[in-house]
Amino acid sequence: MEKKKVSLVIPMYYEEEVANECYERVQKILSGLEKYDYEIIFINDGSKDKTLEILENIASKDEKVKVISFSRNFGHQAAVTAGLKEVTGDAIIIIDADLQDPPELIPDMLKYWEEGNEVIYGKRKTRKGESAFKLFTAKMFYKTLNALSDVEIPKDTGDFRLVDRKVVDVVNNMPEHNKFLRGLFSWVGFKQMPYEYERQERFAGKTKYPLKKMLKLASDGIISFSTKPLKLVGALGILSIVISILILIYALISYIFKLNNLSAGWTSTIVAITFFAGVQLLSIWIMSEYIGRIYDETKRRPQYIIDKKINIKEEDKEK
């Protein structure tokens, strides 16, 4: 009987301090799965340190290790997308290289998959080693995302998950450029379940998701899965009209009953100018975000450019 195959997708960006430890831990777990064959796909996302050199060395000794190296940094979501395009397994697991999501959880996730679940997403009970600011911004990220998104995305989740092959095929066939993967995996449906776990501290190195990248990820999620911000622009327009009417009423009452000594028209002019200027700028900004995404999609540029592949054969994907 032919063994089912597990594919591990691991994006890497400046991970020279953790690359060997990551490989050793995931290889130990996967090689112990007697019922399964496996492959490990590392994606070097334009790292300029020794990450690629270490991965090339690992791949030269282990043919089950495959490496994709980008021509430059294209981002975490692009790296995961590239890995998903190359997988040949029946069950695909996405995991970060920093070992905050323990690879030792993989056997349990496979058990849930064998029970018929098609997406098993990691849900963090605790997040060790992270600052109060990081925890707060993460909490606000999911609150904002779910408040504005048309698709409910589970709280306290990341990209760590096991996904059935047929779900990956659906996501791979989506042509959009700015992919927000955790949102897409929620959007496609299928049988999903959360798997709660305690997230560990980074094994080494620094986080690759500072506030700037978190904000970019949040905007990708909101714009990819909701038109509510555009509706908000309409609501602001209505609010502006209401406020302008109230200002007009206030100005007339003040003039008739001489309620203040300000120069005639000063209050209404200043309030109206500042308020409407703010509304207009906010509206333009929101619409420009959507127009910018449309512009990106119409250019039809690739989401990433691959510089080299190691241990990857095109015929393997066709099997």
N, C-alpha and C positions, 0 to 999 in steps of 0.2 A: 504493500500500500504506500503510495507516494505521500511524503510528509507535506503538511501545510507549511507555508513560509511566512516568516515575520520579517518585515522591513523596518529598520530604525532610521529615522531622518533626524540628523543633528546639525543645525547651523552653527558655524564657528566664526567669531569675529574677535581678533586679538586674544586668542585663548591658549597661547603657548604654555602658560603656567598650569593649565588644567587638561590639555589635550591627551597626554599619555594616561593620566589617571581616569579620565572619562572613558577612553577606549578599554582599559583593563577592567573597569567595573562593568561596563555593558557587555563586553565579550564574555566575562565570567558568567553573567546571568544567562545570556543567550546560548552559550555552549552547553549549559546545564539543562536546557529544555529538550529532553529526549524525543518528544513528539513533533518537534519543529525543526525545519531548516531555517536559516536566517541570512540576512545581509545587513551591513551597517553603511549608511550613506552619509558621509561628512560633506558639508558645503562650506568652503572657505569664502567668506563674504568680503573679499578684498583686503584681508589682513596684511599688514606690512611687516609684522614681526616674524617669528619662526613657526607660526601655526602651520602654514602649508608644508614647510620642510618636514615637520614632525609627522604630518598626515601622510606625506609621500613615503616616509620611512616605514610607517605602520602598514600602509597598503602594499609595500614591496614584500612584506613578510606574511601578510594575511590576504588571500585572494577574496575573502568574503567582505573585505573593506573596500568601499568605492569612494572616490573623491571627485567632487566637482569644485572647480576654482573659478571665481568670477574675475573679470578684467579689472574691476574696481568694487568699491562698496556700494551695493544696491539696497541694502536694508534686510532686516530679519524676515519680513513677510516674503520678500522676493527669494531669499535663500531657502525658506521652507517650500515655497512653490516649486523651485527648481528640483528639490529633492523628491517631491511628490510626483513630478513628471518622469522620474527615473526608476521609481520603485517597481519591483517585480513580485512582491509578496501578496499574500491573501489578507494579512492584517498589517496595518501600517501604524507605527508609533512615532509621534513627534515629541522630541525631548530636547531641552537645551543642554549645552555642554557644561554649564557651571555646576551641575550635580545638585542644584537646589531641589529639583524634582528627582527623587531617588529611583535609579533604574531597578532596584530591588522590588519595586511594585509591579514590574512587568508581568510576572507569572500570574498574579491575582487578576490583572486586567485581561489577560488571555482567557482565564476561566470565565469571566463575565461575557467575553466575546463568544466563547463556545456555547454559552447558554442562549445565544440569539441576539444579544445587544450589538448594535452596529456602530455606535459611537459611545465610547466610555471616556468621559472628560474628567480630568483631575480637578477636584474642588478643594481649595486650601482651607483647612481648619485653623491652622496657625501659620505665621510667616516669620521664621526665626532670623535674627540678624538684620532686620530692616528697621530703619528709623521711623519715628512717629510721623514725620513729614511724608515719607514714602507710603506708609500705611494709610494716611489721611488722603493723599492724592489718589491712591488706588481705589479707595472707597468712593471718592467723589467721581472718579472716572466711570465706574460702573453705574452709579446713580444717574449721572448725566446721560450716559449712553442709553440706558433703558428708558429714561424719561423722554428722550427724543427719537429713539429708534422705533421702527415699525416691527422689528423682530426682537423678541426677548432673548437676551444673552445672559446666561447664568452668571451670578456674581461670584467673585473670588476664583475665577478660572483664568487660565492662560492658554497657551498653545499645547500644553502637555496633554496628550490624549491618545487613545487607540481608536483607529478608524478602519472600518471594513473596506475592502478593495472597491466594492461597487460605489461606495460613497466618495472615495477618492477619485474614481473615474468621472463621476458627476461634476465634482469641483474642478477637475482638470479641464473639462470641456467648456467651462465658463470663460468667455473671451475677455472679460474686463481686465483692465490694466492695474488699477490700484486695489489689490485684493486684501480684504480684511478677513483673514481665514477663520478666526473663531466665530465671527458673525456668519460667514458662509456655511460653516458646519452646522450652525443652529438653523439657518434659513432652509437648508435642503431637507430637513426633517429626518426620517427614518427612526429606528428605535434607539433612543438615547438614554443614558443613565449617568448620574454623577458618581465619582469615586473619591471619597473624602480621604485626605492624607495631611500629614504635617510637613510643610515645606521647610527644608533645611537652609542653613547658611551657605553662601557660596564657598566652594572648596578653595578657590584662589581667585585673584584678579578683582576687577571692579565691575559694577553693573554696566551693561551696555544700553540701558534704558533710562537716561536722565530725564528730567522734566520736559525738556524740549522734544524729545522723541515720544514721550508719553502723550504730549499734546497733539503731535502729528498723528499718532495712532488713534487717539480719540476722534480727531476730525475725520480720519479715514472711515472709522466705524459709523459716525453719525451721518456723514454725507453719502456713504455707500448704502445705507439702509433706511434713510428717512428723508422725506421732503418737509418735515415739520418746521425746520428753520425758515424755509420759504414762506410757509403759512404764518410764521411769527412776524415776518416782514409786513404781511397784510394786516395782522392784528395791530402792529405798531402804527401803521397808517391810519387805521380807524381811531386808535387812541390819540394820535396827533390831532385829528379833526375835532374830537371831543374836547381836548385840552384847549385848542385854539378858540372854540366856542365859549368855553368857560372864561378864558382870558378876556374875550370880547365883552362878556356879561359883566365881569369884574371891572373892566375899564369904564363901561357905561355907568355902572353904579357909583364908582369912585368920582366920575366927572359930575354926575347929577347931585350927589350928596356931599361933594368935596371932602372925601374921607382921608385924603393924604395931601401932602404939600409937594410931592415930587413933580418934576417937570411933566407936562402932559405927554402921555404916550411912552414914557421912559420904561416903566415896569413891563408893560405888554411887549414892547419892542425887544428888550433884552431877553426876556423869558422865551419869547417866540423864536428869536434867532438862535439862541443856544440849544433849545430843545429840538427844533426841527433840523438844525445842523447835525446834532448827534444822531437823530433817527435816520437821516439820509446817509450818513457815513456808515452806520451800522448796517443798514439795508444793502448798501453797495458792497460792503465787505462780505456779507452772507451770500449774496448773489454771485460775487466774483469767485467764491470758493467752488460753487457748482459749475460756473462757466469754465474755471480752470480745469476741473476734472473732465468736462466735456472736451476741452482742448487736448488734454493728455490722451484721451481715448481716440480722438479723430486722427492724431498723428500716427497711431498704430506702431509706435516704436516698441521693441521688445522690453519686457519687464526687467530683464537682466541680460548680460552678455557673458558667455562662458569662455574662459581662457583655455582651460584644459580639463580633460576627464581622465581618471585613472581607474582601471579595472572595470570599465563600463563598456559593454558590447551591445550594439543595437539589436542583435538577434535575441539577446536575453529578454528584452522587453516584449518581444513578439510571442514568446512561449506562453 
